[in-house]
C-alpha cells in the first residue's frame, strides 16, 4: 500500500483569486502547471460567474507508483476513526493518563500509539509491504505439458464467431489472434492459454490437442449450472500447457474457426472468468465481439437493467480473481451495436483493461498495442483521507468511483503508468489565504512480483 501525504507531495494553497503553489517531489513548476491545467480543462464545463469560486482540482498520476522509495515491511499505524496512516513521530505526545498518543490531523481523533513501532519520521511518500510474495516452487523443473499450476499468467481469448461476425470481421480477428500467439511464443512462453469461442453455443478449448466441449441450451441462462458443468469438465482434465510449447497447435485451432449462428456472449465470458477460479491463477481475458449479444444470460439486445447488472457483477468477479479484461469491439456500417459495446465497457473500467471500438482494418494494430501494454499494479484500491470540512465533489477516471465519497474505497483493478484520476474538492468553509490543507492518498496494490503494498 502506498501512502502519499499531499502536504509535501501536492500542496494546494487557496485564496479568493484562486492562486496555486505546488511541490511535487522534484517536478518543475511548468510540468506541474501542465498537469493541473489538464485536470482543470477536464472538469471545467462552464465558465463560473464572478461570485462563484473555481472548483479545487488536482490530478493523481500513478506513474510514480513503481519507482523506488523507502520501504517498510510492516502494517502501518492507522487512525482508529478515519484510517489515515500515521507517519510523523513529532506528533506523538506524552500524557500520564492517556500514555503516548497523537491527535489525527485529518479527523481530530485521539489515538494511543506504541512508540517502539515508529522510531523515525517517515517521508511523505512511502511503501508499506503488507505481504511478501508467495512463490510456488518445485525442487525439480517439471515438463510444462502436464502441470496443474505453473508459473506464468493465464491468457484467455473469448471470440465471437456468430453470424454478425462473418466475412472481414472474423478474418481480421483470426489473423490478429494468430499473431498474438506467435508473439507470446517468443516473448512470454510460460503463459498458459485457453480459447473460448461463442455463437448460440459456447465452445470451450482447454487445450489444442483436446476435443472441444460444447455448452448450449437452457444451461446458458444459469450461472450455477454453467459453473457446475465446467467443474465436472475440470475433474476429468485440468492440465494446461504453455503457449511456448503449444502455440503451433493453437494457431491451427484458431484457423479452423468459422462464423455461425446467434451470440451467447454473456455465458462465454462467464466460462472464461470461472476458469481463473478453478486454476487459482491470475491473468487476462481479451473479449472480441461486435456486441450484438442475443443468446443466454447477459443478453444485450435492446435495453435491459438485468444485462447491466450482469456485466457489473462479472466485473466485480474479475477483480476478485485479479483478472484484467480487454474488450475489442468490432464495428461496421449499420451494426447498431453502440449500446452493447458501451455496456461491455464496464468490464474494462472496473478491471483496468482497455476498450477499443474499431473496424476490421484496425484489428492488427490494436492487438499489437494490447500485447505491449504493461501494468505496474493489480487489484488497486485507492482511499483519499480529508479533513471534515473538505469533501470530494467529483472523481473522474474510474467507473467504480461513481458515488464514492470521503474515506470510501475506489477499486481500479489493474493500472498502467499513464493512468490518472482527477478530483474535484469542495470546502464547507471559506479558506484563508495560504491555508494548508492536509490530504492523504492511500494506494493498496499488488506489484509486479506479487507483493501486496500500501
Secondary structure, DSSP 8 states (H G I E B T S, - for coil): -EEEEHHHHS--EE-TT-------TT--HHHHHHHHHHHHHHH--S---TTS---EEEEEE-TTTTS--EEE-S---B-TTT--B---GGG-B--TTT-SEEE-TTT--EEE--GGG--S---SEEEEEEE-------SS---STTBSS-SS-EEEEEEE-SGGGTTHHHHHHHHHHHHHHHHHHHH-TT-EEEEEEESSSEEEESSTTS--EEE-GGGGG-HHHHHHHHHHHHHH---B-BHHHHHHHHHHHHHT----S---HHHHHHHHHHHHHHHT--EEEEEEE-S---SSTT--SS--HHHHHHHHHHHHHHHHTTEEEEEEEE--TT---HHHHHHHHHHHHHHT--EEEE-GGGHHHHHHHHHH---SEEEEEEEEEE-TTEEEEEEES-GGGTT--TT-EEEEEEE-TT-EEEEEEEESS---TTEE--EEEEEEEE-TTS-EE-
